[in-house]
Every structure is written in structure tokens, then in C-alpha cells.
């Protein structure tokens, strides 16, 4: 079996994209990033791709107007023509339609800054603070048609400190994202994930388990 080819989709800074690329570079993940697709011209992920010598494409969703399916067809084409076997969402700030999900069944990973199912949506950190939560964290999950509701792969709890700002809490969560997202990619490409309904069974044989939750 050849190395899995990864397509990363990002709308922003791309720090999780970089953490995965660096783990591949260190030999921790037997895979290759075939392409970074960024839907926001000028986003930080593009500069990271240049620095990491990762091929990239800028696919500006606004150029498609309100035709979301046309954008997603173009997105899927960029991935399929490069034989992508795993799609990694790294700060991709758009919902994916059933059309796109059908192209990559159980092959799309996403990371979200909360302990799902709590605080889904675009402002997981802010919502946890506004709610007065004492603990939040992050969730890595497979993507389905629900909003941040697909089968959960990994989670990590992060305590909320007294007086935390959104920026301070987000920074602590991000530190763990950079540790666990590469691990989730490794588990996927090594065939260690088995989806059973809503549960994801993980084969940890020969691996050190991370300190979760």
C-alpha cells in the first residue's frame, strides 16, 4: 500500500497545517501532503505552504458567487486529480455540502476548539467563556452532514482559568491542537480508525497513548 496523499483545506493562518507538515517531515506520519487548497486569497496558510514547499492552490469561493456546488466541484476536482485519500480541514470556515461529503466518505477530518457536542459552530472558545464553562478543550472528528457533529476521534480537555480572555484560552487550546491533530492524521493513514456508528474505535497497539482527556 502506498503512502496516503493528503489534501489540506484552510481559510486562515494554517498553523495546524504546518504542525501536520512538520510531523510528516520528521517521519512521524507516513503520508504526503499533495495539496493545500485555500479559499481566502492572502491567508497565512498560503505563506506557510510556500515556506514548507507544499503545492498550493488558491480557490476563492467568492468568485463563484452564491453557487456553492460549483465551488465544491472545483474543490473536489483539485483533490481527486491528485489522488487525495484524506482531506484535512485546518481552519476551513465554510460548511461542506452533502455533495462534497459523498466524494470523500469517512475521509475528512476536522478539528474544533471545544469538547463537542458542547459549543459547536464558529466561536467555540468565546461560547465556552460566555457560558461560564470551567473546562473546554478540543475535538478532532470525522466530518458528516451535521454541524461539528461527526464521529469523534480524539478529545482533550483544557481547564478555563479565572479571568481567561478568549485569546489566552485559545492559545492554550491551540498548543494541544498542534499535538493531537498530527496524531489523528497518523491514526487515519495507518488504518487504526474503525467507525462503528457514532463510535470510532482506535487501535493503539505499539503506540503511546496521549494524555487525554
C-alpha positions as CSV (number, residue, x, y, z in Angstrom):
1,X,0.0,0.0,0.0
2,X,1.4,3.4,-1.0
3,X,1.6,6.5,1.2
4,X,-1.7,8.2,1.7
5,X,-1.9,11.5,-0.1
6,X,-3.4,14.3,2.0
7,X,-5.3,17.4,0.9
8,X,-5.5,20.2,3.4
9,X,-8.2,22.9,3.1
10,X,-7.7,26.1,5.0
11,X,-9.1,29.6,5.3
12,X,-6.8,31.1,7.8
13,X,-3.4,31.1,9.5
14,X,-2.7,27.4,8.8
15,X,-0.8,26.6,12.0
16,X,-2.4,23.2,12.2
17,X,-1.5,22.6,8.6
18,X,2.1,23.4,9.5
19,X,2.1,21.1,12.5
20,X,1.0,18.2,10.3
21,X,3.5,19.0,7.6
22,X,6.3,19.2,10.1
23,X,5.3,15.8,11.6
24,X,5.5,14.3,8.2
25,X,8.9,15.9,7.6
26,X,10.1,14.3,10.9
27,X,9.0,10.9,9.6
28,X,6.2,10.6,12.3
29,X,3.5,10.2,9.7
30,X,3.9,8.0,6.6
31,X,2.0,10.3,4.2
32,X,2.4,13.2,1.8
33,X,0.6,16.5,1.6
34,X,-0.4,16.5,-2.0
35,X,-2.0,20.0,-2.0
36,X,-3.1,22.9,0.2
37,X,-6.3,24.5,-1.0
38,X,-7.0,27.9,0.4
39,X,-10.3,29.7,-0.3
40,X,-9.1,33.1,1.1
41,X,-6.5,35.0,-1.0
42,X,-3.7,36.3,1.2
43,X,-4.4,33.9,4.1
44,X,-1.5,32.9,6.2
45,X,-1.7,29.3,5.2
46,X,-0.5,30.2,1.7
47,X,2.8,31.7,3.0
48,X,3.3,28.6,5.2
49,X,2.8,26.4,2.1
50,X,5.4,28.3,0.3
51,X,7.9,28.0,3.2
52,X,7.2,24.3,3.5
53,X,7.5,23.7,-0.3
54,X,4.0,22.3,-0.3
55,X,2.0,22.7,-3.5
56,X,-0.9,25.1,-3.1
57,X,-4.0,26.4,-4.9
58,X,-6.0,29.5,-4.1
59,X,-9.6,28.8,-4.9
60,X,-11.5,31.9,-3.9
61,X,-15.1,30.9,-3.1
62,X,-16.3,34.4,-3.6
63,X,-15.6,34.1,-7.4
64,X,-18.3,31.5,-7.6
65,X,-21.0,33.9,-6.2
66,X,-23.8,32.0,-4.5
67,X,-23.2,28.8,-6.4
68,X,-21.8,26.7,-3.6
69,X,-21.9,23.5,-5.5
70,X,-19.8,25.0,-8.3
71,X,-17.2,25.9,-5.7
72,X,-17.2,22.5,-4.2
73,X,-17.0,20.8,-7.5
74,X,-13.9,22.8,-8.3
75,X,-12.6,22.0,-4.8
76,X,-13.2,18.2,-5.2
77,X,-11.5,18.3,-8.6
78,X,-8.4,19.8,-7.1
79,X,-8.3,16.9,-4.6
80,X,-9.3,14.0,-6.7
81,X,-6.9,14.8,-9.6
82,X,-4.1,14.5,-7.0
83,X,-5.4,11.1,-5.7
84,X,-6.1,12.5,-2.2
85,X,-7.1,9.8,0.2
86,X,-7.6,12.0,3.3
87,X,-9.0,15.5,3.5
88,X,-7.9,17.6,6.5
89,X,-9.8,20.7,7.4
90,X,-7.4,23.2,9.0
91,X,-9.4,26.3,9.9
92,X,-11.7,26.0,6.9
93,X,-14.5,28.3,7.7
94,X,-17.3,27.0,5.4
95,X,-19.8,24.2,5.8
96,X,-19.4,21.4,3.3
97,X,-22.4,20.1,1.4
98,X,-23.6,16.5,1.1
99,X,-22.3,16.6,-2.5
100,X,-18.7,17.1,-1.3
101,X,-19.0,14.7,1.6
102,X,-20.1,11.9,-0.8
103,X,-16.8,12.3,-2.7
104,X,-14.8,11.5,0.5
105,X,-16.9,9.3,2.8
106,X,-15.3,8.9,6.2
107,X,-12.1,10.6,4.7
108,X,-12.5,14.1,6.1
109,X,-11.0,15.1,9.4
110,X,-11.9,18.4,11.2
111,X,-10.7,20.0,14.4
112,X,-12.9,22.1,16.7
113,X,-12.0,24.2,19.7
114,X,-14.4,22.7,22.2
115,X,-15.4,19.4,23.8
116,X,-18.1,18.5,21.3
117,X,-21.1,18.2,21.4
118,X,-20.7,21.4,23.6
119,X,-20.3,24.7,21.8
120,X,-20.3,23.8,18.1
121,X,-20.1,26.5,15.4
122,X,-17.7,29.3,14.6
123,X,-17.0,30.6,18.1
124,X,-16.3,27.6,20.3
125,X,-13.8,29.4,22.6
126,X,-16.0,32.5,23.0
127,X,-19.1,30.5,23.6
128,X,-17.4,28.4,26.4
129,X,-16.3,31.6,28.1
130,X,-19.7,33.3,27.8
131,X,-21.4,30.2,29.2
132,X,-19.1,30.2,32.3
133,X,-17.6,26.7,31.5
134,X,-14.9,25.6,33.8
135,X,-13.4,23.2,31.3
136,X,-13.3,23.3,27.5
137,X,-10.9,21.8,25.0
138,X,-10.7,20.4,21.5
139,X,-12.3,17.7,19.4
140,X,-11.0,16.0,16.3
141,X,-13.8,14.3,14.4
142,X,-14.7,12.8,11.1
143,X,-17.0,15.1,9.1
144,X,-20.6,14.3,8.3
145,X,-23.6,16.4,7.3
146,X,-24.2,17.8,10.8
147,X,-22.5,20.9,12.2
148,X,-19.4,19.7,14.1
149,X,-21.3,16.5,14.8
150,X,-19.4,13.7,13.1
151,X,-17.9,10.7,14.9
152,X,-15.3,11.7,17.4
153,X,-11.7,10.5,17.0
154,X,-9.8,12.4,19.8
155,X,-10.6,14.9,22.5
156,X,-8.5,16.9,25.0
157,X,-9.9,18.8,28.0
158,X,-8.3,22.2,28.7
159,X,-9.2,24.0,32.0
160,X,-10.6,27.5,31.9
161,X,-8.6,29.8,34.2
162,X,-10.1,32.5,36.3
163,X,-10.1,35.7,34.2
164,X,-9.2,34.0,31.0
165,X,-9.5,36.1,27.8
166,X,-10.6,34.5,24.6
167,X,-7.1,34.9,23.2
168,X,-5.3,33.3,26.2
169,X,-7.7,30.3,26.3
170,X,-7.5,29.9,22.5
171,X,-3.7,29.9,22.7
172,X,-3.7,27.0,25.3
173,X,-6.2,25.0,23.3
174,X,-4.1,25.6,20.1
175,X,-1.0,24.1,21.8
176,X,-2.9,20.8,22.2
177,X,-4.3,21.1,18.7
178,X,-0.7,21.1,17.3
179,X,0.0,17.9,19.3
180,X,-3.2,15.9,18.6
181,X,-4.1,16.8,15.0
182,X,-0.9,15.2,13.6
183,X,-1.6,12.2,15.8
184,X,-5.2,11.9,14.4
185,X,-3.8,12.0,10.9
186,X,-1.3,9.3,11.8
187,X,-4.0,7.1,13.2
188,X,-6.0,7.5,10.0
189,X,-3.2,6.9,7.5
190,X,-2.1,3.8,9.4
191,X,-5.6,2.3,9.2
192,X,-6.1,2.4,13.0
193,X,-9.5,4.0,13.0
194,X,-12.7,1.9,12.7
195,X,-16.0,3.7,12.5
196,X,-18.9,1.8,14.2
197,X,-22.0,4.0,14.0
198,X,-21.2,7.1,16.1
199,X,-18.1,5.5,17.7
200,X,-14.6,5.5,16.4
201,X,-12.5,2.5,17.6
202,X,-8.8,3.2,17.8
203,X,-6.1,0.5,17.5
204,X,-3.4,1.8,19.9
205,X,-1.1,-1.3,19.6
206,X,2.5,-0.2,19.5
207,X,1.7,3.4,20.1
208,X,1.9,5.6,23.2
209,X,-1.5,7.0,24.1
210,X,-1.6,10.8,24.5
211,X,-2.6,12.3,27.9
212,X,-6.3,12.7,27.1
213,X,-8.8,13.8,28.1
